[in-house]
Amino acid sequence: MATQTTIEYEYAPGHLWASEPNAYDAARLSEGQMILNMGPQHPSTHGVLRLEVITDGEIIVDAVPHIGYLHRCFEAHAQSLPFNQAIPFVDRLDYLAAMNGEHIWAMGVEKMLGIQGDIPPRIEYIRVLMAELNRIGSHFIAIGTYALDIGAYTPFLWLVRDREHLLRMFEWVSGARMLYNYIWVGGLFYDLPVGFEERCREFVAYLKPKLRELQQLVIENEIFVKRTANVGILPLPVAINYGCTGPVLRGSGLRYDLRRVDGYSVYPELEFDIPVGTGQAGTVGDCWDRNYVRVQECWESLRIVEQCLDRLTTDLKRTRDFDPHALLPKKIRPKAMDIYVRGESAKGELGFFFRTDGRADVPVRCKCRACSFHNLSVIGEISKGTMIADLIAILGSLDIVMGEIDR
């Protein structure tokens, strides 16, 4: 991003008045161009994000994201707290997929402690079950708010209604609806409540016809297709160069998913496919493909959930002597090392880098590799030459969450 400068101009023909830091000097704009600030509070910018858009009439010349408005301070918190006490702050990164973040953080600390292979299978399957349910909930918000961004109100209400069932199950399990602190280092906060598996199967049976309705109402809708096909095309080489991951990358045609590439937890034991964009409605890597991939991933997550439930109710039945706290370390003090651990969150590759000195129970350095940060960085590249109205469609298709961008 270019160096920001503060510019103040009085109104004059051919000049633009501005009074806040911008990446572009208004005095150097070509004739007919202007700076248009979108956000940081406009709903279509998905929270505290300001887009500095250079326009020539209705055509976008460039778009620069300014992200410093939320100040989550995650890394500073993580470097001042013991590893287990940092989990509530992990929840607040991608607060729409908190279970996924907790799972990856716990795996990283367990790997440093050398206990990753000792986690009981029941705990691993419960972790994956929760992560995949949370992936569905995250995609529901992504698709619902996207439809809202481009003018469709009903899909948002339907998806929030169905997501409410998920939130109630999460509250049943952890006591919280969004920020769970459920997956702990070495175990879980608690075992699944009695009757949870049966309720979860009922939800899966309920959701399948709803997903078909969603495809018909949104993804296959003629108006939705015309609004998103051939818009915001992200070529695969550009996606790779910018570090895009998750549905944004897979929408461009690359079958890259860390659940398969790294094969962590019990994912190698489960059967599921990796959906990719194929240009079915327009061009590979357009806004339609990215949303299509998310809907298909909901189907695959349901497959994973059913397989986890099968194992949890047959081979890994609940027993009285099962203790989800059995491997919780009394003191977390890893050896001196540098380590990077990653996993497939709902929005892409979420990774944590740890540097430890072997003497303290807090990391010397903690760095978060946030998928939304990389996915957002490509917006200037794929929005050039498009209409202003299409910029909202492009931004929404990236499915960013500001909690893990301004850390």
DOVOPA-535002 format. One record per residue: residue in three letters; x, y, z of N, C-alpha, C in turn. Coordinates in steps of 0.001 Angstrom, whole numbers, plus 500000, padded with zeros to 6 digits. Layout:
<pts>
AlaXYZXYZXYZ...
</pts>
This chain:
<pts>
Met500850498815500000500000500000500000500885501234500000Ala500525502223499224501331503417499114501328504186500427Thr502362505028500598502447505843501802501260506785501874Gln500647506863503028499480507704503180499896509137503449Thr499186510072502874499426511484503102498115512162503418Thr498192513233504208496998514003504524496907515175503563Ile495780515315502914495607516385501940494348517157502238Glu494436518471502153493282519323502378493216520341501243Tyr492118520336500541491938521263499431490629522001499601Glu490651523278499309489401523991499181488788523651497842Tyr487475523743497765486809523370496534487216524295495397Ala487547523727494282487861524480493063487579523561491902Pro487234524112490736486956523255489582488131522327489292Gly487833521058489157488868520079488846489612519568490064His489258520028491275489921519574492486488922518852493377Leu489441517959494193488601517221495145489011517613496549Trp488045517922497376488345518249498773488423516969499578Ala489466516825500357489622515662501224490324516084502488Ser490012515451503589490589515870504870491043514693505716Glu491274513546505125491761512409505884492808511677505071Pro493651510855505739494732510187505017494201509324503879Asn494822509444502727494459508644501565495721508131500904Ala495573507064500163496715506520499435496999507322498172Tyr496000508048497697496136508793496455496148510293496735Asp496991511006496023497025512459496096495987513004495131Ala494993513699495676493899514177494832494389515113493743Ala495500515825494015495992516786493020496530516093491770Arg496833514801491882497414514078490749496401513240489978Leu495150513328490358494133512570489645493962513126488241Ser493673512236487319493396512669485950492064513391485905Glu491856514144484872490611514894484736489426513923484696Gly488419514210485484487236513362485534487301512291486599Gln488489512053487200488601511058488262488322511689489621Met487879510852490556487653511333491921487864510196492903Ile488052510580494163488201509607495244486852509422495915Leu486422508181496013485154507850496672485461506933497841Asn485115507387499054485338506572500252484090505760500553Met484245504451500614483150503552500966483453502953502331Gly482587503225503301482831502762504649483484503875505462Pro483903503630506732484007502296507321482736501748507969Gln481641502468507969480467501982508690479340501519507775His479529501601506480478460501175505575478293499658505674Pro477061499145505778476864497692505941477516496858504839Ser477535497365503630478066496560502527479577496394502600Thr480258497177503455481697496969503622482002495987504746His480982495297505234481157494195506190481903494637507436Gly481473495749508029482073496177509279482984497369509109Val484046497380509931484922498549509969486008498460508897Leu485608498636507662486526498641506530486238499881505695Arg487298500609505332487130501732504412487815501390503103Leu487073501493502034487628501307500698487798502676500053Glu489020502991499718489311504224498987489281503874497493Val488233504325496839487990503930495459488272505113494532Ile489111504895493539489392505904492519488494505588491333Thr487648506523490985486664506282489939486829507250488785Asp486433506795487643486314507636486446484866507481485986Gly484013508364486486482584508162486271482120506987487101Glu481542505973486454481079504766487145482104503645487105Ile483251503897486479484265502861486313485322502988487406Ile485711501860487992486728501843489043488116501801488417Val488947502759488797490340502794488357491211501991489313Asp490927502102490612491677501353491632490867501359492916Ala491154500413493781490497500324495086491543499931496121Val491660500739497169492659500508498212491946500291499539Pro492119499130500166491476498905501476492280499523502611His491607500252503499492192500787504725491555500027505888Ile492390499340506687491840498350507598491974498707509069Gly492618499803509426492961500042510821491870500666511649Tyr490770499969511872489661500541512631489180499656513779Leu489525498392513788488986497488514801489953497273515965His491255497123515666492287497000516703492015495844517653Arg491992494643517134491729493466517956492899493161518882Cys494116493492518469495315493323519304495527491875519732Phe495179490935518848495263489524519225496684489108519572Glu497648489470518736499010488983518940499619489527520228Ala499300490784520563499792491347521828499183490616523016His497890490282522930497257489516524007497904488139524133Ala498117487471522987498654486109523015500066486065523588Gln500820487146523447502186487188523957502250487592525430Ser501106487834526042501091488224527450500281487260528313Leu499778486169527707498954485206528429499464483788528210Pro499255482888529164499558481473528919498753480950527729Phe499274479920527093498673479422525862497199479071526026Asn496847478449527138495446478036527316494530479236527548Gln495050480311528135494219481475528406494018482362527170Ala494755482084526112494617482883524882493477482404523999Ile492903481253524299491858480700523429490655481633523282Pro490175482300524341489067483242524135489399484366523145Phe490670484722523035491056485746522060491122485166520653Val491435483875520547491371483208519241489934483243518728Asp488971483021519625487557483076519243487206484390518568Arg487853485460518971487485486794518502488200487192517212Leu488999486309516652489575486558515327488465486414514282Asp488198485202513860487040484947513005485915484492513915Tyr485156485445514421484117485142515403482934484414514779Leu482914484276513443481871483496512788482256482031512644Ala483517481714512868483990480327512797484983480088513930Ala484545480371515159485444480320516306485935478903516597Met485093477887516382485512476507516647486702476117515776Asn486712476567514527487827476249513633489126476859514152Gly489055478112514611490251478758515147490757478076516404Glu489845477720517301490241477013518521490926475692518192His490374474978517214490935473679516834492377473833516363Ile492622474819515521493969475015514965494933475476516053Trp494495476380516923495355476843518021495719475673518934Ala494738474869519309495003473736520199495979472749519554Met495799472493518248496725471585517554498151472118517600Gly498301473447517425499636474030517440500327473866518783Val499607474138519864500215474011521190500488472548521514Glu499577471661521138499785470232521376500992469710520600Lys501206470245519412502373469824518632503666470261519309Met503667471470519887504857471934520597505123471081521827Leu504051470640522486504193469828523697504475468365523396Gly504308467953522125504546466563521760503436465619522139Ile502219466129522333501097465264522730500041465167521629Gln500365465661520448499362465698519381498844464309519041Gly499713463313519042499295461960518694498627461203519826Asp498574461818521005498004461132522166496559461518522446Ile496004462458521689494641462920521940493671461765521671Pro492772461449522592491830460343522382490976460544521134Pro490672459471520408489877459601519175488535460278519390Arg487876460030520516486576460664520744486703462187520755Ile487765462677521383487986464127521416488229464663520015Glu489032463945519227489328464405517867488060464458517010Tyr487214463464517143485982463450516339485006464545516792Ile484972464804518079484114465894518550484635467228518033Arg485949467391518038486533468631517519486162468848516047Val486309467800515254485986467913513827484490468144513637Leu483678467465514429482232467670514357481877469130514595Met482439469715515644482152471122515969482688472053514881Ala483877471770514381484477472625513360483650472630512082Glu483129471465511694482349471402510454480971472028510621Leu480363471882511775479104472590512026479321474096511974Asn480456474545512534480755475976512510481083476459511100Arg481672475584510275481940475942508876480625476206508146Ile479633475360508395478322475567507778477729476903508227Gly477808477178509540477271478433510045477960479644509450Ser479272479561509282480020480663508678479616480878507224His479474479790506468479069479913505065477645480451504942Phe476791480124505905475430480658505869475444482182505987Ile476283482699506858476396484159506975477008484740505707Ala478007484059505151478660484554503933477659484663502786Ile476878483622502571475930483606501451474748484540501737Gly474263484531502969473109485356503313473405486842503214Thr474520487277503802474867488697503723475254489090502306Tyr475789488143501539476122488447500148474856488732499353Ala473852487894499549472584488142498867472004489492499281Leu472151489825500564471674491112501063472425492264500407Asp473740492103500239474562493146499619474083493500498216Ile473671492487497475473325492745496062471821492831495844Gly471042492927496946469646493297496796468595492260497108Ala468978491071497592468002490022497906467885489888499422Tyr466694490057499949466491490075501407466084488713501961Thr465251487988501236464710486729501751465778485681502070Pro466785485447501203467788484419501537468499484694502854Phe468739485955503153469391486292504421468540485831505594Leu467236486076505554466357485667506648466304484148506774Trp466248483460505633466200481997505669467472481414506291Leu468611481951505897469876481397506375470122481736507835Val469743482921508265469864483252509686468943482358510517Arg467756482057509985466836481137510665467475479764510854Asp468091479222509795468697477898509898469968477922510745Arg470711479020510683471915479133511507471554479187512983Glu470368479670513291469948479739514688469926478356515336His469571477321514569469603475956515110471034475575515507Leu472005475973514679473405475701514997473832476424516263Leu473466477691516366473871478463517538473292477868518816Arg472067477353518744471474476743519928472212475465520321Met472670474709519318473448473506519639474800473881520233Phe475451474917519698476719475368520262476532475853521700Glu475422476542521928475150477011523292474908475836524226Trp474273474811523734474038473609524523475363472938524906Val476288472934523976477566472264524203478487473100525088Ser478601474407524786479643475219525411479131476301526345Gly477825476609526258477288477697527056477327479038526366Ala477858479101525127477967480364524401477460480180522974Arg477004481272522377476449481222521033477486481532519949Met478507482311520257479473482691519227480921482504519673Leu481249482840520891482631482793521385482694481679522427Tyr483230480510522039482930479278522750483935478880523824Asn485221479016523556486247478494524477485945477035524815Tyr485658476248523798485243474856524006486380473876523752Ile487164474096522697488285473200522385489500473686523155Trp489950472887524099491067473256524960492337472511524535Val493471473018524983494746472346524731494746471012525465Gly494811469933524709494824468594525305493462467976525486Gly492385468689525175491069468098525377489939469036525003Leu488883468975525804487684469769525567487210470370526885Phe486401471410526800485759471963527989484905470894528663Tyr484161470152527875483316469102528427482920468167527291Asp482492466970527657481990466028526654480662466551526085Leu480238465953524973478948466339524407477828466049525399Pro476854466930525515475735466653526427474928465450525963Val474267464810526899473453463637526574472334464046525612Gly472220463295524525471200463579523529471662464488522407Phe472909464964522472473378465898521447473476465232520081Glu473981463995520049474149463312518762472804463131518067Glu471778462778518830470452462595518236469902463919517704Arg470078464993518481469614466306518029470379466750516776Cys471646466422516726472462466804515573472003466054514321Arg471642464794514451471127464039513302469807464643512813Glu468976465067513740467727465717513350468009466999512565Phe469024467729512982469381468960512269469872468652510854Val470692467616510722471191467248509395470034466892508470Ala469085466106508973467915465739508163467087466969507807Tyr466991467911508727466244469150508472466938470016507432Leu468282470056507479469027471024506661469142470612505202Lys469153469324504923469375468898503539468353469482502566Pro467053469386502818466106470030501888466235471548501875Lys466660472144502996466852473590503030468015474013502137Leu469056473197502081470180473499501197469761473431499735Arg468901472475499398468411472409498016467590473656497687Glu466763474100498636466003475327498430466943476514498249Leu468025476532499025468980477631498920469603477688497524Gln469963476531496998470538476513495655469554477044494623Gln468299476650494749467298477111493792466980478593493967Leu466902479028495226466511480407495504467613481394495169Val468867481003495396469976481942495237470888481543494084Ile471630480470494254472717480143493341472225479942491906Glu471075479281491736470571479021490387469576480085489917Asn469338481095490735468410482164490383468964482974489207Glu468124483216488216468590483901487007469128485297487307Ile468466486012488213468932487364488557470283487289489265Phe470429486318490203471696486153490918472820485801489944Val472533484924489003473549484526488029473997485725487203Lys473038486528486722473406487695485913474174488724486729Arg473912488758488026474570489750488885475978489337489278Thr476299488043489226477576487557489752478455486858488725Ala477878486280487674478680485580486667479491486592485861Asn480753486248485619481678487112484867481967488435485571Val481745488480486881482045489675487681483141489318488681Gly484119490186488826485192489953489799485982488702489514Ile486374488494488288487101487275487904488496487294488524Leu488799486261489268490105486120489918490870484987489245Pro491812485299488336492593484235487687493415483468488718Leu493612482198488466494311481348489425495717481850489748Pro496541482247488761497881482751489114497836483966490037Val496861484851489824496732486029490689496348485602492103Ala495423484655492227495010484162493536496193483563494292Ile497015482801493604498180482180494242499188483242494657Asn499461484203493795500458485234494087500050486105495261Tyr498767486316495449498298487135496559498092486328497840Gly498311485032497792498161484207498989496734483892499346Cys495826483957498376494426483633498656494282482148498974Thr493364481829499862493106480437500229491613480248500428Gly491220479035500769489818478750501052488946478809499808Pro487659479097499966486748479166498812487154480200497775Val487868481247498183488332482250497218489316481621496243Leu490242480823496755491206480140495886490546478992495131Arg489742478196495819489120477051495155488103477500494112Gly487520478682494306486627479218493293487335479497491985Ser488659479675492055489459479900490843489946478609490223Gly489515477469490768489763476197490092490804475296490711Leu491477475713491798492523474884492393491954474059493540Arg492103472756493471491580471847494499492602471755495640Tyr492656472832496450493642472939497523492909473158498831Asp492966472162499691492285472212500990493214471559502010Leu493539472279503072494503471778504047494010470540504777Arg492708470309504802492204469083505413492677467866504635Arg492947468053503350493504466983502519495022467113502377Val495498468342502148496929468554501902497754468176503126Asp497348468642504306498094468343505535497546467129506275Gly496276466797506045495688465614506667495759465613508177Tyr495389466727508797495489466819510250494242466235510929Ser494360466062512243493281465504513060492808464171512457Val491486463957512354490974462690511818490455462853510394Tyr490772463967509748490282464178508390490734463094507406Pro491949462529507538492315461444506608491398460230506700Glu490683460060507805489800458906507973488393459163507427Leu488137460386506959486796460764506534486731460924505016Glu485551460672504469485342460813503028484604462115502739Phe485206462950501918484569464183501468485314464694500244Asp484630465457499437485206466011498221485582467473498439Ile486406467991497526486830469387497572486221470101496373Pro485130470864496563484505471561495428485406472682494908Val485364472892493603486117473981492970485233474670491941Gly485600475897491601484892476614490563485222476059489191Thr484222475966488334484412475401486996483952476349485883Gly483501477539486263482968478437485246481618478001484722Gln480860477306485543479584476738485119478593477808484660Ala478596478970485332477652480034484980478311481176484225Gly479635481248484276480329482352483620481773481987483336Thr482683482638484060484115482405483917484675481848485206Val485614480925485113486222480349486309486811481467487172Gly486469481451488458487013482438489377486168483676489547Asp484940483672489047484082484849489209483315484768490535Cys482518485799490813481775485856492067480824484671492209Trp480232484237491116479305483107491177480030481844491612Asp481201481602491069481957480399491425482297480375492908Arg482683481506493463483049481537494879481856481192495769Asn480688481682495421479502481353496211479054479915495977Tyr479210479429494755478873478045494449479734477091495286Val481028477404495406481925476562496196481475476520497653Arg481041477644498195480605477664499601479364476792499815Val478424476867498888477224476025499030477605474545498960Gln478478474192498017478889472800497909479677472344499133Glu480430473246499726481166472886500939480215472602502106Cys479065473246502124478067472936503151477616471482503023Trp477419471027501778477047469625501563478154468690502055Glu479401469026501747480514468167502163480672468179503682Ser480437469326504307480504469380505767479425468508506400Leu478245468469505780477198467571506288477635466113506192Arg478334465766505113478858464401504995479822464094506138Ile480695465045506427481668464851507505480951464732508848Val479962465577509081479207465544510338478554464183510524Glu477941463642509474477285462335509578478291461242509906Gln479481461291509295480494460273509580480998460388511019Cys481168461617511498481590461805512896480529461266513850Leu479262461527513564478183461032514426478143459514514429Asp478385458908513264478415457446513196479487456878514126Arg480683457471514081481766456986514931481488457244516407Leu480924458413516708480692458780518104479579457963518753Thr478716457393517938477597456618518504477794455114518365Thr478899454681517756479174453244517636480514452901518282Asp481601453139517566482925452753518082483375453610519266Leu482985454875519275483482455808520291482355456264521204Lys481568455340521665480426455679522521480895456358523808Arg480009457181524329480296457838525604480376456787526713Thr481389456906527553481558456001528699481721456832529966Arg481435456221531079481491456956532336482904457367532696Asp483882456561532279485260456867532658485951457776531654Phe485227458223530622485850459118529641486041460499530255Asp487260460998530181487582462291530780488151463222529703Pro487405464231529252487944465153528239489060466044528762His489306465994530089490383466787530688491626465956530964Ala491632464677530581492704463772531001494080464246530555Leu494177464819529359495482465233528847495734466733528989Leu494871467434529694495106468864529879496387469057530691Pro497374469724530133498630469895530879498445470871532042Lys499070470549533180498979471436534340499747472727534082Lys500856472603533384501666473762533055502104473628531601Ile501814474630530790502186474577529379503486475344529208Arg504577474601529069505886475226528909506661474468527829Pro506440474785526550507110474059525466508615474316525467Lys509325473447524800510758473652524592510984474848523674Ala512206475339523673512546476463522809512449476022521351Met511651476724520577511472476350519178510741477452518431Asp510831477379517103509986478151516200509110477164515457Ile507806477406515434506903476452514799505731477195514169Tyr505282476689513033504110477244512368503123476101512157Val501900476292512615500844475285512482499669475929511777Arg499069475214510828497982475778510037496847474776509908Gly495698475292509534494529474450509310493550475166508404Glu492522474434507964491536474965507023490356475538507794Ser490373476852507986489233477530508584488150477702507524Ala487027478291507898485918478459506947486293479377505799Lys487253480273506025487623481253505006488965480971504363Gly489657479927504805490925479588504186491956479156505210Glu493222479358504870494314478914505728494493479852506911Leu494206479341508096494471480057509336495680479398509978Gly496712480182510234497940479622510791498457480441511953Phe499205479772512829499806480450513976501293480112514018Phe502109481162514115503551480993514306503874481256515764Phe504597480328516384504998480474517775506525480472517873Arg507031481342518699508441481282519099508469481192520615Thr509103480137521126509180479928522571510637479821522995Asp510899480163524254512280480110524763512507478965525733Gly511476478181526031511628477043526929511590477394528399Arg511491478683528718511508479092530126510166479637530605Ala509342480127529687508091480778530085506899480005529542Asp505728480248530167504503479599529691503719480512528760Val504378481564528270503795482432527241504767482463526068Pro504266482611524836505174482653523690505993483941523669Val507244483824523238508054485019523024507479485828521862Arg507003485109520859506381485756519691505240484886519211Cys504135485536518880502991484844518291502524485653517095Lys502389485014515981501952485688514757500823484884514133Cys499762485577513765498612484922513144498630485157511647Arg498499484099510888498354484197509431496865484154509131Ala496270485324508898494822485428508751494423485303507288Cys493507484377507000493099484150505616492351485346505043Ser491520486006505834490764487145505324491675488287504894Phe492809488452505575493746489520505225494267489326503808His494668488120503478495196487837502144494085487892501096Asn492918487372501434491812487391500476491385488822500150Leu491399489700501154491018491097500912492050491824500055Ser493313491437500183494377492165499488494239492129497974Val493475491183497449493357491031496000492274491929495410Ile491526492647496241490355493367495740490725494448494733Gly491846495138494946492241496161493993492557495589492629Glu493103494379492616493501493738491357492301493317490536Ile491259492792491185490142492216490421488970493188490248Ser489080494386490826487985495352490676488283496442489654Lys489502496496489157489838497527488177489033497327486899Gly488450498419486424487683498362485192486246497930485365Thr485832497620486593484443497217486826483610498433487217Met482297498241487326481408499306487746481416499430489279Ile481053500604489783481014500808491231480067499804491892Ala478920499569491269477962498621491844478545497217491940Asp479444496871491021480056495542491050481080495406492170Leu481610496527492663482595496449493739481995495811494988Ile480737496109495282480072495501496430479920493998496223Ala479587493600494999479470492168494711480821491474494848Ile481878492145494442483217491554494531483649491428495989Leu483477492501496750483869492476498156483111491404498926Gly481806491325498725481016490318499433481413488905499078Ser481834488681497842482207487328497421483495486859498072Leu484297487781498625485547487396499290485308486910500720Asp484137487203501292483743486716502623484810487023503660Ile485062488304503897486041488702504890485374488893506235Val486173488793507293485725489154508632486826490024509228Met486455491209509681487459492179510081488172491800511371Gly487616490907512163488259490507513403489634489907513209Glu489859489228512092491182488625511863492002489439510860Ile491478490573510385492255491422509475493011492478510253Asp492295493296511034492968494287511870493232493647513223Arg494326492898513310494611492135514526495332492980515571
</pts>
